[in-house]
Amino acid sequence: GCKVVTNDYLRQHYVSLARGAPDLAKLFMDWQVSHQIRISVFLGYSGAKHKQEVTSTDPQFICPVTHSLAAENTPPFWHIPVMPKDAYHGLNLPTNWLCVGPIENR
């Protein structure tokens, strides 16, 4: 599918949707997390003191997650996302997972 490249958090769209249709706002957030590509830094600008010194931009892309962010069951195990204390690039996305299941199958 298509992706969108922007560092905008798109909060105004989420808030507008949440006012009239909270379920649609949740769907929009799920879409955003899986389709939005961000740029963390332009390496070509590092060290340049004047615009004439910039010869390339070299953007460093942060690709969207390709896995589910919800708890998943793969019997006999559950994989449960652990919410981070801090936001990652403006979004509060899990970066660690807790694996729960019987010890003898590990």
Secondary structure, 3 states (H helix, E strand, C coil): CCCEECCCCCHHHHHHHHHHCHHHHHHHHHHHHHHEEEEEEEHHHCCCCCHHHCCCCCEEEECCCCCCCCCEEECCEEEEEECCCCCECCECCCCEEEEECCHHHC
